[in-house]
Each structure stands twice: as structure tokens, then as C-alpha cells.
Amino acid sequence: MLDKKVFAVAGALLFALPLAGQAENEQQLIERYTALAGSKQNATSLVTGLRDGTKVTLRRGDTRETFTPPTEKMGYGNIDHTLALAEAALNEKGITRPTPAQLESATMEILRLRADGMGWGEIAKAQGFKLGDVKRADRAAPERVARSERPNKPERPEKPERPERPEKPERPGKGR
């Protein structure tokens, strides 16, 4: 009986592991960064190029920028960090709709630091950010409704003082 329960729990955990381990997938990243890239085609080129370590082509009108990432193949989490930091760097400069050249420049700056062996926290710090702040801002994307501020907690009323206990009367026959 116990063995069946252990196997059932172990099976459920093994089934859930791949789902928990993959925080992002290609479609989620493409959707998240379409506005930054200027089109779904550009976002797809960015995500697949970074994922496979292949050429990325960004287009807008007659303008076309092509680059190859200096990093090797990247996982979806690393792609997300790269694009979130590039977007934060562009936003810091007041650029919300970057040209292909601006997006290439911001992305390549992040990728060069990563290729040089820097960690994500170090890269964010070098850019003047904290990775946690960038990622939280990334999760609260502009298309989502901003959270309203929490109301202040009401102050607790003071506890009343404990009343003094009356002294116990002496029992007759004791203590004498």
C-alpha cells in the first residue's frame, strides 16, 4: 500500500518537473517581445537566432539590420534576460520604439558582456540596473493593468491592561 503511494507521488513529481523547469517557451518570448522588436517577424528572428546561435535579421520598412550573436546557443531564460535588459537600456534612453539598428546595438551590448563571461547580475549592474527590478518590470508589462497601491493596514488598537487579581482569602484551618 505504501509502495503504491510512493510510486504515485514520484510519478507525479517526475511528470511536473519538465513543466516547472521550462519557465518560458519560444511562443511566449515572441509574444512578449513583439512590441520591442516592432513586429512578430522581428521577434521571431530575435528569439530563434539567440536560441540557435544563428543570424538575426531585423526589418522595418526598407531598413534591414543583420547580426550574429557572439554567444553560443541560449536557453529561453537567457534569451528573456537578454531582451529584458536590452529593453530596459533602451527605455532608460527614452527609446520605446527602437529602430532595427538601435535594437541591434542594445542587444549586442548585452550579448558581448555575456560572451565575455559576465553573469546576468553583473551585466545588469554594468547597465545601471538590478536584474530583479528589470524582471519584475518585465512581468508587469505595459499591456497589463497596473496594480493599485495597497491600502495601509489599520493600526491595531492597544490591548487593555490586565486587571489585577484580587488576593485569595485565607482558608480556615490552613497555615495555623
C-alpha atoms as a printed R data frame, in Angstrom:
    type eleno elety resid chain resno      x      y       z
1   ATOM     1    CA   MET     A     1  0.000  0.000   0.000
2   ATOM     2    CA   LEU     A     2  2.759  2.434   0.985
3   ATOM     3    CA   ASP     A     3  4.797  1.473  -2.097
4   ATOM     4    CA   LYS     A     4  1.888  2.408  -4.383
5   ATOM     5    CA   LYS     A     5  1.592  5.834  -2.773
6   ATOM     6    CA   VAL     A     6  5.344  6.430  -3.054
7   ATOM     7    CA   PHE     A     7  5.308  5.482  -6.735
8   ATOM     8    CA   ALA     A     8  2.268  7.673  -7.390
9   ATOM     9    CA   VAL     A     9  3.909 10.699  -5.749
10  ATOM    10    CA   ALA     A    10  7.234 10.059  -7.502
11  ATOM    11    CA   GLY     A    11  5.458  9.710 -10.852
12  ATOM    12    CA   ALA     A    12  3.570 12.958 -10.341
13  ATOM    13    CA   LEU     A    13  6.800 14.796  -9.459
14  ATOM    14    CA   LEU     A    14  8.612 13.414 -12.487
15  ATOM    15    CA   PHE     A    15  5.726 14.475 -14.701
16  ATOM    16    CA   ALA     A    16  5.699 18.010 -13.245
17  ATOM    17    CA   LEU     A    17  9.485 18.549 -13.395
18  ATOM    18    CA   PRO     A    18  9.717 19.418 -17.101
19  ATOM    19    CA   LEU     A    19  6.831 21.865 -16.701
20  ATOM    20    CA   ALA     A    20  8.457 23.671 -13.774
21  ATOM    21    CA   GLY     A    21 11.912 23.685 -15.353
22  ATOM    22    CA   GLN     A    22 10.844 25.457 -18.523
23  ATOM    23    CA   ALA     A    23  9.700 28.879 -17.416
24  ATOM    24    CA   GLU     A    24  9.465 30.233 -20.935
25  ATOM    25    CA   ASN     A    25  8.931 28.877 -24.383
26  ATOM    26    CA   GLU     A    26  9.507 30.285 -27.819
27  ATOM    27    CA   GLN     A    27  5.926 31.477 -28.370
28  ATOM    28    CA   GLN     A    28  5.772 33.259 -25.004
29  ATOM    29    CA   LEU     A    29  9.015 35.093 -25.718
30  ATOM    30    CA   ILE     A    30  7.934 36.056 -29.233
31  ATOM    31    CA   GLU     A    31  4.652 37.447 -27.894
32  ATOM    32    CA   ARG     A    32  6.368 39.257 -25.022
33  ATOM    33    CA   TYR     A    33  8.963 40.985 -27.233
34  ATOM    34    CA   THR     A    34  6.916 41.684 -30.388
35  ATOM    35    CA   ALA     A    35  6.313 45.296 -29.324
36  ATOM    36    CA   LEU     A    36 10.028 45.815 -28.612
37  ATOM    37    CA   ALA     A    37 11.073 44.223 -31.916
38  ATOM    38    CA   GLY     A    38  8.484 46.152 -33.915
39  ATOM    39    CA   SER     A    39  6.895 43.063 -35.491
40  ATOM    40    CA   LYS     A    40  6.247 39.407 -34.894
41  ATOM    41    CA   GLN     A    41  8.701 38.580 -37.692
42  ATOM    42    CA   ASN     A    42 11.481 40.533 -35.932
43  ATOM    43    CA   ALA     A    43 10.663 38.987 -32.548
44  ATOM    44    CA   THR     A    44 10.747 35.517 -34.108
45  ATOM    45    CA   SER     A    45 14.111 36.244 -35.731
46  ATOM    46    CA   LEU     A    46 15.500 37.501 -32.398
47  ATOM    47    CA   VAL     A    47 14.281 34.558 -30.340
48  ATOM    48    CA   THR     A    48 15.245 31.842 -32.843
49  ATOM    49    CA   GLY     A    49 18.584 33.482 -33.668
50  ATOM    50    CA   LEU     A    50 19.542 33.730 -29.998
51  ATOM    51    CA   ARG     A    51 18.214 30.227 -29.283
52  ATOM    52    CA   ASP     A    52 20.166 28.626 -32.138
53  ATOM    53    CA   GLY     A    53 23.176 30.988 -32.146
54  ATOM    54    CA   THR     A    54 22.414 31.957 -35.742
55  ATOM    55    CA   LYS     A    55 21.955 35.151 -37.753
56  ATOM    56    CA   VAL     A    56 19.263 37.597 -36.630
57  ATOM    57    CA   THR     A    57 17.601 39.882 -39.181
58  ATOM    58    CA   LEU     A    58 15.565 42.907 -38.095
59  ATOM    59    CA   ARG     A    59 13.472 44.851 -40.608
60  ATOM    60    CA   ARG     A    60 11.380 47.989 -40.614
61  ATOM    61    CA   GLY     A    61 10.303 49.357 -43.956
62  ATOM    62    CA   ASP     A    62 13.375 49.465 -46.196
63  ATOM    63    CA   THR     A    63 15.761 49.312 -43.224
64  ATOM    64    CA   ARG     A    64 17.398 45.972 -42.529
65  ATOM    65    CA   GLU     A    65 19.941 45.084 -39.841
66  ATOM    66    CA   THR     A    66 21.605 41.687 -39.561
67  ATOM    67    CA   PHE     A    67 23.864 40.379 -36.811
68  ATOM    68    CA   THR     A    68 25.087 37.095 -35.401
69  ATOM    69    CA   PRO     A    69 25.126 36.717 -31.611
70  ATOM    70    CA   PRO     A    70 28.618 36.381 -30.112
71  ATOM    71    CA   THR     A    71 27.226 33.875 -27.616
72  ATOM    72    CA   GLU     A    72 26.580 30.248 -28.344
73  ATOM    73    CA   LYS     A    73 23.098 28.773 -28.290
74  ATOM    74    CA   MET     A    74 20.998 30.206 -25.466
75  ATOM    75    CA   GLY     A    75 18.187 28.829 -23.362
76  ATOM    76    CA   TYR     A    76 14.837 30.586 -23.170
77  ATOM    77    CA   GLY     A    77 15.628 32.067 -19.745
78  ATOM    78    CA   ASN     A    78 18.874 33.577 -21.055
79  ATOM    79    CA   ILE     A    79 17.057 34.951 -24.101
80  ATOM    80    CA   ASP     A    80 14.482 36.512 -21.799
81  ATOM    81    CA   HIS     A    81 17.229 38.121 -19.670
82  ATOM    82    CA   THR     A    82 18.996 39.434 -22.777
83  ATOM    83    CA   LEU     A    83 15.919 41.046 -24.285
84  ATOM    84    CA   ALA     A    84 14.624 42.378 -20.949
85  ATOM    85    CA   LEU     A    85 17.965 44.085 -20.271
86  ATOM    86    CA   ALA     A    86 18.161 45.437 -23.831
87  ATOM    87    CA   GLU     A    87 14.630 46.813 -23.485
88  ATOM    88    CA   ALA     A    88 15.457 48.402 -20.110
89  ATOM    89    CA   ALA     A    89 18.588 50.009 -21.568
90  ATOM    90    CA   LEU     A    90 16.576 51.438 -24.475
91  ATOM    91    CA   ASN     A    91 13.799 52.660 -22.161
92  ATOM    92    CA   GLU     A    92 16.416 54.362 -19.978
93  ATOM    93    CA   LYS     A    93 17.411 56.392 -23.050
94  ATOM    94    CA   GLY     A    94 13.761 57.241 -23.739
95  ATOM    95    CA   ILE     A    95 13.521 54.841 -26.702
96  ATOM    96    CA   THR     A    96 10.273 52.891 -26.623
97  ATOM    97    CA   ARG     A    97 10.054 52.051 -30.340
98  ATOM    98    CA   PRO     A    98 13.643 51.275 -31.319
99  ATOM    99    CA   THR     A    99 14.830 51.166 -34.904
100 ATOM   100    CA   PRO     A   100 16.422 47.885 -36.013
101 ATOM   101    CA   ALA     A   101 19.867 49.493 -35.560
102 ATOM   102    CA   GLN     A   102 19.055 50.658 -32.010
103 ATOM   103    CA   LEU     A   103 17.677 47.244 -31.058
104 ATOM   104    CA   GLU     A   104 20.715 45.506 -32.562
105 ATOM   105    CA   SER     A   105 23.086 47.813 -30.680
106 ATOM   106    CA   ALA     A   106 21.363 47.336 -27.311
107 ATOM   107    CA   THR     A   107 21.091 43.557 -27.752
108 ATOM   108    CA   MET     A   108 24.694 43.161 -28.932
109 ATOM   109    CA   GLU     A   109 25.979 45.192 -25.987
110 ATOM   110    CA   ILE     A   110 24.306 42.731 -23.591
111 ATOM   111    CA   LEU     A   111 25.443 39.709 -25.619
112 ATOM   112    CA   ARG     A   112 29.089 40.854 -25.729
113 ATOM   113    CA   LEU     A   113 29.171 41.167 -21.948
114 ATOM   114    CA   ARG     A   114 27.628 37.705 -21.629
115 ATOM   115    CA   ALA     A   115 30.110 36.247 -24.136
116 ATOM   116    CA   ASP     A   116 32.934 37.767 -22.048
117 ATOM   117    CA   GLY     A   117 31.767 35.574 -19.165
118 ATOM   118    CA   MET     A   118 29.797 38.035 -17.073
119 ATOM   119    CA   GLY     A   119 26.805 36.793 -15.093
120 ATOM   120    CA   TRP     A   120 23.344 38.282 -15.514
121 ATOM   121    CA   GLY     A   121 23.537 40.213 -12.244
122 ATOM   122    CA   GLU     A   122 26.899 41.694 -13.258
123 ATOM   123    CA   ILE     A   123 25.566 42.657 -16.682
124 ATOM   124    CA   ALA     A   124 22.534 44.339 -15.156
125 ATOM   125    CA   LYS     A   125 24.750 46.215 -12.699
126 ATOM   126    CA   ALA     A   126 27.059 47.324 -15.519
127 ATOM   127    CA   GLN     A   127 23.992 48.706 -17.281
128 ATOM   128    CA   GLY     A   128 22.875 50.520 -14.120
129 ATOM   129    CA   PHE     A   129 20.038 48.131 -13.229
130 ATOM   130    CA   LYS     A   130 19.203 45.344 -10.829
131 ATOM   131    CA   LEU     A   131 18.138 42.207 -12.661
132 ATOM   132    CA   GLY     A   132 15.283 41.589 -10.223
133 ATOM   133    CA   ASP     A   133 13.874 45.066 -10.848
134 ATOM   134    CA   VAL     A   134 14.125 44.607 -14.615
135 ATOM   135    CA   LYS     A   135 12.439 41.215 -14.474
136 ATOM   136    CA   ARG     A   136  9.635 42.475 -12.218
137 ATOM   137    CA   ALA     A   137  9.059 45.370 -14.605
138 ATOM   138    CA   ASP     A   138  9.147 42.855 -17.447
139 ATOM   139    CA   ARG     A   139  6.424 40.785 -15.777
140 ATOM   140    CA   ALA     A   140  4.254 43.865 -15.272
141 ATOM   141    CA   ALA     A   141  4.276 44.639 -18.979
142 ATOM   142    CA   PRO     A   142  2.607 47.865 -20.139
143 ATOM   143    CA   GLU     A   143 -0.272 45.979 -21.722
144 ATOM   144    CA   ARG     A   144 -1.217 44.593 -18.334
145 ATOM   145    CA   VAL     A   145 -3.226 46.634 -15.856
146 ATOM   146    CA   ALA     A   146 -1.072 48.344 -13.272
147 ATOM   147    CA   ARG     A   147 -1.630 47.217  -9.711
148 ATOM   148    CA   SER     A   148 -3.303 49.660  -7.442
149 ATOM   149    CA   GLU     A   149 -1.439 50.555  -4.309
150 ATOM   150    CA   ARG     A   150 -2.252 48.538  -1.254
151 ATOM   151    CA   PRO     A   151 -4.180 50.405   1.381
152 ATOM   152    CA   ASN     A   152 -2.341 50.994   4.608
153 ATOM   153    CA   LYS     A   153 -3.008 48.449   7.291
154 ATOM   154    CA   PRO     A   154 -5.213 49.791  10.034
155 ATOM   155    CA   GLU     A   155 -3.427 50.333  13.290
156 ATOM   156    CA   ARG     A   156 -4.079 47.755  15.939
157 ATOM   157    CA   PRO     A   157 -5.854 49.035  18.994
158 ATOM   158    CA   GLU     A   158 -3.836 48.885  22.165
159 ATOM   159    CA   LYS     A   159 -4.511 45.884  24.355
160 ATOM   160    CA   PRO     A   160 -6.267 46.745  27.594
161 ATOM   161    CA   GLU     A   161 -4.192 46.313  30.673
162 ATOM   162    CA   ARG     A   162 -4.750 43.113  32.543
163 ATOM   163    CA   PRO     A   163 -6.784 43.724  35.701
164 ATOM   164    CA   GLU     A   164 -5.112 42.954  38.979
165 ATOM   165    CA   ARG     A   165 -6.187 39.717  40.604
166 ATOM   166    CA   PRO     A   166 -7.803 40.031  43.962
167 ATOM   167    CA   GLU     A   167 -5.916 38.336  46.725
168 ATOM   168    CA   LYS     A   168 -7.171 34.906  47.632
169 ATOM   169    CA   PRO     A   169 -8.840 34.732  51.005
170 ATOM   170    CA   GLU     A   170 -7.150 32.560  53.502
171 ATOM   171    CA   ARG     A   171 -8.803 29.207  54.018
172 ATOM   172    CA   PRO     A   172 -9.765 28.374  57.518
173 ATOM   173    CA   GLY     A   173 -7.647 25.711  59.125
174 ATOM   174    CA   LYS     A   174 -4.588 26.145  56.938
175 ATOM   175    CA   GLY     A   175 -1.421 27.877  57.885
176 ATOM   176    CA   ARG     A   176 -2.037 27.946  61.638
